[in-house]
Amino acid sequence: MTTTTHDLETLVALRRALHRQPELSGEEHATAERIRDALAGQADAIVTGLGGTGLAAVFDSGRPGPSVMFRAELDALPILETSAVPWRSQVAGRGHLCGHDGHMAILVGLAGVLARNPPRHGRVVLLFQPAEETGAGARAVLADPRFAALACDWAFALHNLPGVAQGTAWMAPGPANCASLGLVMALHGKTSHASVPEAGVSPAPALAELIPALSALGTGGAMDADYRLATVTHARLGERALGIAPGWAELLVTLRATSDAQLEQMLGAARSCAAATADRHGLALDMDIEDHFAACSNHPEASRILGDALGACAIAHHPGELPLRASEDFGLFATVSSAAMVFLGAGQGQPMLHNPDYDFPDALIAPGIAVFDRIVTQLTR
């Protein structure tokens, strides 16, 4: 892999430009346009509008052989950035506080290497995926009819991980990220004057019961096959008024587990609990699912290939504390490819992901490109 100092300066400038103009999940139009401009003249083909705002750059040898996909994410977060870096977000209340700007820069850098040293057989697809933060992006890409022609034998991704030393990585076959979803519940009763609450139907008693009951469905513990965690993230009751007994309530709970099957069991239990409680208190109940992430598990052979690439790049790797509690929608690509993800150390003492003062370490761009390019060499050169 050859990446010049000039290349790296350009990629750092791109990363920081992306950081200044973050876009939320499903809204990444300008981000995708900037990436398309950065890829101009390098790939054999560029497919735009994948799953909404996604795009893919294709490097095709024209000869039979393995097809390999590398994925980065386009979206930022609805969090106000508080860092003082000169390239901090210029969009109020939004920030690239998970490092997707850096992941995009790595794939653009890989595109430059592939333009100079293309695959000799098979093909390489660089996917810039929308809406990872909501879990909707991978599903939308896979559902796009044009993706069938882009689906690959192998799929790889990386994510930076603060708290882990730079030059090291967490990676192992098997579970890498939890499955999770958000269950949104609305309880409907009847308002009344606060002086005669008996004239209405208040959801307050039901809400008070549901918070501990749903929390008890998963209390965390060891990250094994039985791991479950239910986290109440939001509760709201009626209007902010002293003269009105409430007639509605809203409750949000996040469910997570190490497998999709365990998550489905939790969801069934949560729905049954909510329905029984609402019925007992004479309330109507609406339930919706948001931010649904499948479990992410590393394929054994894909993990071996990724591990060999890490070793060749002198990046020490071990299982660390995998699987992570956090979710990652890359796991869905395992339904069409042998897939694996690595977590590159972003440095000890660094602000954690989704923290308001987080910033992607530019020092990870070169090793990220090197690892991916080594995989390209193993499989297509």
C-alpha positions as CSV (number, residue, x, y, z in Angstrom):
1,M,0.0,0.0,0.0
2,T,1.4,3.3,-1.0
3,T,0.0,6.5,0.4
4,T,2.0,9.7,0.1
5,T,2.2,12.6,2.5
6,H,0.2,14.6,0.0
7,D,-2.5,12.0,-0.1
8,L,-2.8,12.0,3.7
9,E,-2.9,15.8,3.8
10,T,-5.8,15.7,1.3
11,L,-7.6,13.0,3.2
12,V,-7.2,14.9,6.5
13,A,-8.6,18.0,4.8
14,L,-11.5,16.0,3.5
15,R,-12.2,14.5,6.9
16,R,-12.2,17.9,8.6
17,A,-14.5,19.4,5.8
18,L,-16.9,16.5,6.4
19,H,-16.7,17.2,10.2
20,R,-17.7,20.8,9.7
21,Q,-20.9,20.0,7.8
22,P,-22.5,17.0,9.5
23,E,-25.8,15.6,8.2
24,L,-28.2,13.4,10.1
25,S,-29.4,9.9,9.1
26,G,-31.2,9.8,5.8
27,E,-30.3,13.5,5.1
28,E,-26.7,13.0,3.9
29,H,-27.2,14.6,0.4
30,A,-24.3,17.1,0.6
31,T,-22.1,14.5,2.3
32,A,-22.7,12.0,-0.5
33,E,-22.1,14.7,-3.1
34,R,-18.8,15.6,-1.5
35,I,-17.7,11.9,-1.5
36,R,-18.8,11.5,-5.1
37,D,-16.6,14.5,-6.0
38,A,-13.7,13.0,-4.1
39,L,-14.0,9.7,-6.0
40,A,-14.3,11.3,-9.5
41,G,-12.2,9.7,-12.1
42,Q,-11.0,6.8,-9.9
43,A,-13.6,4.0,-10.0
44,D,-14.9,2.0,-12.9
45,A,-18.4,2.9,-11.9
46,I,-20.2,4.9,-9.2
47,V,-23.7,4.1,-8.1
48,T,-25.6,6.9,-6.4
49,G,-28.8,7.1,-4.4
50,L,-28.4,3.6,-2.9
51,G,-30.9,3.2,-0.1
52,G,-31.7,6.9,-0.3
53,T,-28.4,8.8,-0.1
54,G,-25.8,6.0,-0.2
55,L,-23.2,5.5,-3.0
56,A,-20.9,2.8,-4.1
57,A,-17.6,2.9,-6.0
58,V,-16.8,-0.2,-8.1
59,F,-13.3,-1.3,-9.1
60,D,-13.8,-4.2,-11.5
61,S,-10.9,-6.2,-13.0
62,G,-13.2,-7.7,-15.6
63,R,-11.9,-11.1,-14.7
64,P,-13.5,-13.8,-12.6
65,G,-12.5,-13.8,-8.9
66,P,-13.7,-12.8,-5.4
67,S,-15.8,-9.7,-4.9
68,V,-15.0,-7.7,-1.8
69,M,-16.9,-4.9,-0.2
70,F,-15.7,-2.3,2.3
71,R,-18.2,-0.1,4.1
72,A,-18.2,3.3,5.7
73,E,-21.0,5.4,7.1
74,L,-22.2,8.8,5.9
75,D,-24.3,10.1,8.9
76,A,-23.7,12.2,11.9
77,L,-25.5,12.6,15.3
78,P,-28.0,15.0,16.7
79,I,-25.6,16.1,19.4
80,L,-24.2,19.6,20.1
81,E,-20.4,19.4,19.6
82,T,-18.4,21.1,22.4
83,S,-14.8,20.6,21.2
84,A,-12.7,23.6,20.4
85,V,-11.0,22.2,17.3
86,P,-10.9,24.6,14.3
87,W,-12.9,22.1,12.2
88,R,-15.7,21.7,14.8
89,S,-19.3,21.4,13.5
90,Q,-20.7,24.5,11.9
91,V,-24.3,23.1,12.2
92,A,-26.0,23.7,15.5
93,G,-26.9,20.6,17.4
94,R,-25.3,18.2,15.0
95,G,-21.9,16.6,15.0
96,H,-19.7,13.8,13.6
97,L,-19.2,12.5,17.1
98,C,-18.9,8.8,16.2
99,G,-16.0,9.1,13.6
100,H,-18.0,8.4,10.5
101,D,-16.1,11.3,8.9
102,G,-12.9,9.4,9.5
103,H,-14.3,6.2,8.2
104,M,-15.3,7.9,5.0
105,A,-11.8,9.4,4.6
106,I,-10.3,5.9,4.9
107,L,-12.5,4.6,2.1
108,V,-11.7,7.6,-0.1
109,G,-8.0,6.9,0.5
110,L,-8.5,3.3,-0.4
111,A,-10.1,4.4,-3.6
112,G,-7.0,6.3,-4.5
113,V,-4.8,3.3,-3.9
114,L,-7.2,1.1,-6.0
115,A,-7.0,3.6,-8.8
116,R,-3.2,3.2,-8.9
117,N,-3.2,-0.5,-8.1
118,P,-6.5,-2.1,-9.1
119,P,-7.6,-5.6,-8.5
120,R,-6.2,-8.2,-10.9
121,H,-9.1,-10.5,-10.7
122,G,-12.6,-10.1,-9.1
123,R,-13.8,-6.7,-8.0
124,V,-13.8,-4.3,-5.0
125,V,-16.9,-2.3,-4.0
126,L,-16.6,0.7,-1.7
127,L,-19.9,1.3,0.0
128,F,-20.7,4.7,1.7
129,Q,-23.9,3.8,3.6
130,P,-26.5,6.2,4.9
131,A,-28.3,6.1,8.3
132,E,-26.2,3.8,10.3
133,E,-27.0,5.6,13.5
134,T,-30.7,4.7,13.3
135,G,-30.2,1.1,12.0
136,A,-32.2,2.0,8.9
137,G,-29.4,2.4,6.4
138,A,-28.1,-1.1,5.9
139,R,-31.7,-2.3,5.5
140,A,-32.4,0.4,2.9
141,V,-29.3,-0.4,1.0
142,L,-30.1,-4.1,0.9
143,A,-33.6,-3.4,-0.1
144,D,-32.5,-1.3,-3.1
145,P,-33.0,-3.4,-6.2
146,R,-29.6,-2.2,-7.6
147,F,-27.7,-3.6,-4.6
148,A,-28.2,-7.2,-5.9
149,A,-25.6,-6.5,-8.6
150,L,-23.2,-5.1,-6.0
151,A,-23.5,-7.8,-3.3
152,C,-20.1,-9.3,-2.6
153,D,-18.6,-12.6,-1.4
154,W,-16.8,-10.7,1.4
155,A,-17.7,-7.6,3.4
156,F,-15.4,-5.7,5.8
157,A,-15.7,-2.6,8.0
158,L,-13.9,-0.9,10.8
159,H,-14.9,1.4,13.6
160,N,-12.6,3.5,15.7
161,L,-12.8,2.8,19.5
162,P,-11.6,5.3,22.1
163,G,-10.2,3.8,25.3
164,V,-8.2,1.3,23.3
165,A,-4.5,2.2,22.5
166,Q,-3.7,3.3,19.0
167,G,-1.8,0.6,17.2
168,T,-4.0,-2.1,18.6
169,A,-7.4,-3.4,17.8
170,W,-10.3,-5.6,19.0
171,M,-11.3,-8.3,16.6
172,A,-12.4,-11.9,16.9
173,P,-14.8,-14.3,15.2
174,G,-18.2,-14.5,16.7
175,P,-20.4,-11.8,18.3
176,A,-19.1,-8.3,17.8
177,N,-22.1,-6.0,18.6
178,C,-25.5,-6.5,20.3
179,A,-28.8,-6.6,18.6
180,S,-31.1,-3.8,19.8
181,L,-34.3,-2.0,19.2
182,G,-36.3,0.9,20.6
183,L,-39.9,0.2,21.7
184,V,-42.0,3.3,21.7
185,M,-45.3,3.1,23.7
186,A,-48.1,5.5,23.9
187,L,-50.8,5.1,26.6
188,H,-54.1,6.8,26.0
189,G,-56.7,7.5,28.7
190,K,-58.9,10.5,29.4
191,T,-58.0,13.9,30.8
192,S,-60.0,15.5,33.6
193,H,-59.9,18.4,36.0
194,A,-57.3,17.9,38.6
195,S,-59.9,18.4,41.3
196,V,-61.9,15.4,40.0
197,P,-59.3,12.9,38.7
198,E,-61.9,10.1,39.1
199,A,-63.7,11.6,36.1
200,G,-60.8,10.7,33.8
201,V,-58.6,7.8,33.1
202,S,-55.0,8.6,34.1
203,P,-52.1,6.5,32.7
204,A,-49.9,7.5,35.7
205,P,-50.4,4.3,37.6
206,A,-49.7,2.2,34.5
207,L,-46.5,4.3,33.8
208,A,-45.3,3.8,37.3
209,E,-45.7,0.0,37.0
210,L,-44.2,-0.3,33.5
211,I,-40.9,1.5,34.2
212,P,-39.7,-1.1,36.7
213,A,-41.4,-4.0,35.0
214,L,-39.8,-3.3,31.6
215,S,-36.4,-2.6,33.2
216,A,-36.6,-6.0,34.9
217,L,-36.7,-7.8,31.5
218,G,-33.0,-7.3,31.1
219,T,-30.6,-6.2,33.9
220,G,-27.3,-6.6,32.1
221,G,-24.5,-8.7,33.5
222,A,-21.8,-10.8,31.8
223,M,-21.6,-10.4,28.0
224,D,-22.5,-14.0,27.3
225,A,-25.3,-15.7,25.2
226,D,-27.8,-14.9,27.9
227,Y,-27.0,-11.2,28.1
228,R,-30.1,-8.9,28.1
229,L,-30.4,-5.2,28.9
230,A,-33.6,-3.1,29.0
231,T,-33.1,0.6,29.5
232,V,-35.9,3.1,29.9
233,T,-34.7,6.1,28.0
234,H,-37.7,8.5,28.1
235,A,-41.0,8.9,30.0
236,R,-43.6,11.7,29.7
237,L,-46.9,12.1,31.3
238,G,-49.7,14.5,30.3
239,E,-49.3,18.2,30.0
240,R,-47.1,20.4,32.1
241,A,-50.1,21.9,34.0
242,L,-51.4,21.8,37.6
243,G,-55.1,21.9,36.7
244,I,-55.2,18.8,34.4
245,A,-55.1,15.2,35.5
246,P,-53.2,13.4,32.6
247,G,-54.9,11.5,29.8
248,W,-51.8,10.2,28.0
249,A,-48.3,9.0,28.5
250,E,-45.3,8.1,26.4
251,L,-42.6,5.6,27.4
252,L,-39.5,4.6,25.4
253,V,-37.4,1.6,26.3
254,T,-34.3,0.2,24.5
255,L,-33.9,-3.5,24.4
256,R,-30.6,-5.2,23.6
257,A,-29.2,-8.8,23.6
258,T,-26.3,-10.6,22.1
259,S,-28.4,-12.4,19.5
260,D,-31.4,-11.6,17.3
261,A,-33.3,-14.6,18.9
262,Q,-32.9,-13.3,22.4
263,L,-33.9,-9.8,21.3
264,E,-37.1,-11.2,19.8
265,Q,-37.9,-12.9,23.0
266,M,-37.4,-9.7,25.0
267,L,-39.6,-7.8,22.5
268,G,-42.4,-10.3,23.0
269,A,-42.2,-10.1,26.7
270,A,-42.2,-6.3,26.6
271,R,-45.2,-6.1,24.4
272,S,-47.1,-8.6,26.5
273,C,-46.2,-6.7,29.7
274,A,-47.3,-3.3,28.2
275,A,-50.5,-4.7,26.8
276,A,-51.5,-6.4,30.0
277,T,-50.8,-3.3,32.1
278,A,-52.7,-1.0,29.7
279,D,-55.7,-3.3,29.7
280,R,-55.7,-3.6,33.5
281,H,-55.9,0.2,33.8
282,G,-58.4,0.8,31.0
283,L,-56.0,2.4,28.6
284,A,-55.5,2.2,24.9
285,L,-52.0,1.3,23.8
286,D,-50.0,2.0,20.7
287,M,-46.6,0.5,20.1
288,D,-43.9,1.1,17.5
289,I,-40.4,-0.1,16.9
290,E,-37.6,2.3,16.0
291,D,-33.8,2.0,15.6
292,H,-33.8,-1.7,15.0
293,F,-30.3,-3.2,14.8
294,A,-29.5,-6.8,14.0
295,A,-26.7,-8.5,15.9
296,C,-23.3,-8.1,14.3
297,S,-21.2,-11.3,14.2
298,N,-17.8,-11.9,12.6
299,H,-17.6,-14.8,10.1
300,P,-14.7,-17.2,11.0
301,E,-12.9,-17.1,7.6
302,A,-13.5,-13.3,7.2
303,S,-12.1,-12.9,10.6
304,R,-9.0,-14.9,9.6
305,I,-8.5,-12.7,6.5
306,L,-8.9,-9.5,8.6
307,G,-6.6,-10.8,11.3
308,D,-3.9,-11.6,8.7
309,A,-4.2,-8.1,7.3
310,L,-3.9,-6.5,10.8
311,G,-0.8,-8.6,11.5
312,A,0.8,-7.6,8.2
313,C,0.2,-4.0,9.2
314,A,1.7,-4.5,12.6
315,I,-1.5,-3.8,14.4
316,A,-1.9,-6.1,17.4
317,H,-5.4,-7.5,17.8
318,H,-7.3,-9.5,20.4
319,P,-10.9,-10.1,21.4
320,G,-10.8,-7.3,24.0
321,E,-14.3,-6.9,25.5
322,L,-16.2,-8.1,22.5
323,P,-19.1,-8.2,21.9
324,L,-19.8,-4.5,22.5
325,R,-23.0,-3.5,24.1
326,A,-23.5,-0.9,21.4
327,S,-25.2,-1.9,18.1
328,E,-24.0,-1.6,14.5
329,D,-26.1,-2.2,11.4
330,F,-23.1,-3.7,9.5
331,G,-24.3,-7.0,10.8
332,L,-27.1,-7.1,8.2
333,F,-24.5,-7.4,5.4
334,A,-23.7,-10.9,6.8
335,T,-26.9,-12.0,5.2
336,V,-25.4,-11.7,1.8
337,S,-21.6,-11.8,2.5
338,S,-19.0,-13.4,4.7
339,A,-18.5,-10.4,6.9
340,A,-16.2,-9.1,9.7
341,M,-15.6,-5.8,11.5
342,V,-12.6,-4.6,13.4
343,F,-12.4,-1.9,16.1
344,L,-9.3,0.2,15.8
345,G,-8.0,1.7,18.9
346,A,-8.5,5.5,18.9
347,G,-6.3,6.1,22.0
348,Q,-6.6,5.7,25.7
349,G,-7.9,8.8,27.5
350,Q,-9.8,10.0,24.4
351,P,-13.4,11.2,24.7
352,M,-15.8,8.3,24.1
353,L,-18.0,7.8,21.0
354,H,-21.1,10.0,21.1
355,N,-19.5,12.3,23.7
356,P,-19.9,16.1,22.8
357,D,-16.1,16.6,22.8
358,Y,-15.2,13.6,20.7
359,D,-13.1,14.0,17.5
360,F,-11.8,11.3,15.2
361,P,-8.0,10.9,15.4
362,D,-6.6,11.6,11.9
363,A,-3.7,9.3,12.8
364,L,-6.0,6.3,12.1
365,I,-6.5,7.2,8.4
366,A,-3.3,5.7,7.1
367,P,-3.5,2.4,9.1
368,G,-7.1,2.0,8.2
369,I,-6.3,2.3,4.5
370,A,-3.4,-0.1,4.9
371,V,-5.5,-2.8,6.6
372,F,-8.2,-2.7,3.9
373,D,-5.6,-2.6,1.1
374,R,-3.9,-5.6,2.5
375,I,-7.3,-7.5,2.3
376,V,-7.6,-6.4,-1.3
377,T,-4.1,-7.8,-2.0
378,Q,-5.0,-11.1,-0.3
379,L,-8.2,-11.6,-2.2
380,T,-7.9,-9.9,-5.6
381,R,-4.3,-9.2,-6.5
